[in-house]
Amino acid sequence: MSAVWLAGWLAGWLAGWLAGWMDGWLAGWLAIYFCGSIRAGRQDADLYLRLITQLKTYGEVLTEHVGAKELENVVVAEVTQPSLGVGYEIGRAIDMGKRILCLFRPAPDKRLSAMIAGADNGSSFIVKNYQEEQAAQIFSDFFK
């Protein structure tokens, strides 16, 4: 038995074992795409960070969008601040058949987009009015 043959056999066995292990590990992996307003919503940047921190208990929150867009299972969008970009991302998520949770903080000077409100179907597209202290329970219910 040559060292080259043994090294090849060992590499093949290790690759097969690792692939099987990864398949099992990835089966329970949830990728979450979080979006929020960038231009109009910078005053909410701290809130977005706190929401993302809570979402990480349910899976990996994708923050690097380039090259990873096809991995997300779920989109969570904070829609209090009007944003064409977030609306576009929600539209793409609908087109890809993703589950979507939209979070809106009611306020006298804020109005939820009628298109977002009208898209709520109670299962794959859910819109929740919320205050920040309610986010943990909303996430828990959504990710059941």
N, C-alpha and C positions, 0 to 999 in steps of 0.2 A: 504494500500500500504506500503510495507516494505522498509526500507532504502536500503537493499541489492538489491531488485528488481529495485528501482529507480536508484541506482548507476550503475547497469548493463545496464538498458535502456539508461541512459545518456552516458555511455561509448560507447555503440553500435552506438548511433546517432552521437556522436562526431567522431568516427572512420569512419563512412560512409561519413560524411560531409568533413572530412580531406582528405579522399581518392579521392573524387570527385574534390576537390580543387587542389590537387596535380596532378591529371591527366590533368587538364586544364593548370596548370602552366608548367608541363613538356612537353606539346605538343609544346610549343614555345622554348624549351631549345635546344641549339646546343652544342654538346660536340666536341671539336677539339683536335686532337692528333698532337702535333708538335714534329718533330724529326729533329735532326741535328747531325753532327759528334761529338762524345765525345773525342776520342783519337786524331784524326788528326785536329780537329777543335776547340781546346781550345782557339786559338787566336780569334775565332769568338763568344766566349761566351757572350760578351757584345752585339753584334749584335743580337744573338738569343734572349736575354732578351728584347731588343727593339721590335723585331718582335712579340714576345709573348704578350707584352704590347698592341700592336696594335690589335692583334687577339682577345684579351679579349673583344673588343667592339662588336664582333659577336657571342660570346658564351663563354663557360667555356673551358679554355685550360687545358687539363688534364696533370698534372705534376707527379702525382702518378700513374704509369702504372700498378702496381700489383693489380689485382682484378678489374681494370676498363677498360681493353682493349676492352670489348664487348660494351662499351657505346658510343665510338666515332662515329660520323657521317661522319667526314671529317678528312683527314690527310693532313697536310701542312709540307713539308719537304724542308729544306734548303740543297741543294745538291752540293754546290760549293766545299766543301772538300770531297774527296772520302772516303766512309765509307761502309764497308760490312754490318755493323749493320743497317744503314739507308736503304740500299738496301734490306735487309731482311724484315725490317718493311714495306717498300713499297710493296714488294711482298705479304706479309700477307694481307695488306690492299686491294690489287687487288683481292686476293682470297676471301675476305669477302665482296666484292662488294662496297667498300667505294669510295667516290669521293676523288681525290688526286690532290693537287697542289704542284708542285716542283718548287723551286726558285733557279736560278743559276746566279751567278755574273761573267760574262765573264772577263777574264784577260789573258794576254799573257802566263802566266805559268799554267793556269787552262784549263782543257778540260772536257766537260760534258760527262758522260758515254753514249755510243751509245745506250745502253739498255734503259736508261731513256729517251733520246731524241726520240728514236723510239717508245716509248710507248704512246706519246702524241696523243690523239684522238680528242682533241678539246672539249670534254664534260666531261667525267668522270675522265680523266687523262690529266692534263694540265701542261705544262712546260713553265715557263716564265724566260727569261733572264731579269735581273733587276739590278738597283742600289738601294741602301737603300731608297733614297728619293722617289722612285716609288712604294714602298711596299704598302702604304696606298691605292693607286688607284687600284693596282692589287688585293688586298683583297676586296675592294669594288666591283669590277667587278665579282670576283669569288663567293662572297657570295650573289649576287643579287637573 
